[in-house]
Amino acid sequence: MSNNDTQPELPPKTCSIERLVTMKPDVEKVIAGTKTSQRRNGRYADVGEVMELEGHRFVVEKVYAQTLGELTDEHARSEGFENVEEYKQAILSYHKGMPWLPHMQVWAHEFRPAQE
């Protein structure tokens, strides 16, 4: 049973929330408020879990599976990029040799600043 009526049952996490956002430019975007989501090839957080970055706390609001083909410019902006193409080029530069396949599944993690 899920702990959130609007959130479907999720498979077990494949990594810890501490590894969700690790690259310095991404950490800076999250702290600045220009990055409110992170996509990973596995599930790194549960809804309600808190991520701490440089003394700032962020609560995970949504976790869901998505394919690369489903990404929109709005999703890319939530990642801190202008559009899908810019996001795609950044991801491919981080992961040399990775193909960008529309059917490839990723896990989206959406978060917001935690109320102190």
N, C-alpha and C positions, 0 to 999 in steps of 0.2 A: 504494500500500500504506500502511496506517495504521501509526503508530508505537506503537499500543496495541491489543492483540488484542481488547479489549472495546469499543473505540471504532470505529464505522464511518468509512469515508472521508468527509471533510468537504469542502465547496466552499471556494474561496479566501476568506480574510478580507475583509470589506468595510470595516474600520476597524482602528485600532491599539488595543492593550490599554490604552494611556494614556487612551483615551476611554471605557473600559468603565464606570467609576464616577467621576462628576465632581461631582455635586451634594453640597454640604457635609454636609447631613443624612445622605445615604447613606454618605459617607466615614466619618462618625462611627459609624454603625451597623456598618460593616464592621470598623473598629478595635475597637469594643466587643464584637464577636462575635455581634451580633444579626442580621446580614445576611451570608448565606453564598452568595447567588446574585444574579445580575443578568440580566434579560431585556432584549434589544435587538432592533430590527427587522433587524439584520444580525449577522454573526459577527465578533466583536472580538478573539478570542483562540484560541490553540491549547491543547490539553491539555498540561500541563507548563510553560506559559509563566508567568512571574512578573510580578505587578502590584505596584507600589510606591505606597503611600498614606501621605503624611506620615511617611516613614521606616519604615513597617511593610511587610513583604513578604507576599504571598499567592500561592499557587500554584493555577492552574486545574486542577481534577480532572476535570471533565466539561463537554462542550459538545454540545448537541443541539437539534434543532428541536422545537417544540411549538406547538400552537395555543392561543389564549386560552381556548377551550372546554375544553381539557384541564387547565387550572389547578385545583389543589385548595387547600384551606386550608393544607395542609402546604407547598406551593410558596410561598404568600403569606407564611407565617411565615419561610421561608428568605430572603425579600426584605425582612424586617423589619416586616411588617404582621401584624395579628391574623387576617385572613381575606381571601378573594378579593374581597369587596365593598369592603373598606377599600383594598386594593391597587388595584382598578379605579378607585375614586374618585381616588386619588392620581395614577395615570397619566393619567386624563382631565383632571385639573387642570393637569398639566405640559404636556399636548399639546392645547391648545384646538382644538375642532372635530374631533378624532379620533374616529371611531366605534369602539365596542368590538364587534367581530364575532367570534363563536365560531370561525369558520374562519380568522381572521387568524393567520399564522404568525409566531412570534418565535424568537429563539435564546436558549436558557438557557445561562448560564455559571455553573458551580458552583466554588467555591474554598474554600480553608482557609489558615490561617496557614502560612507557609513555615517549615521547620525551619532554624534558623540554624547 
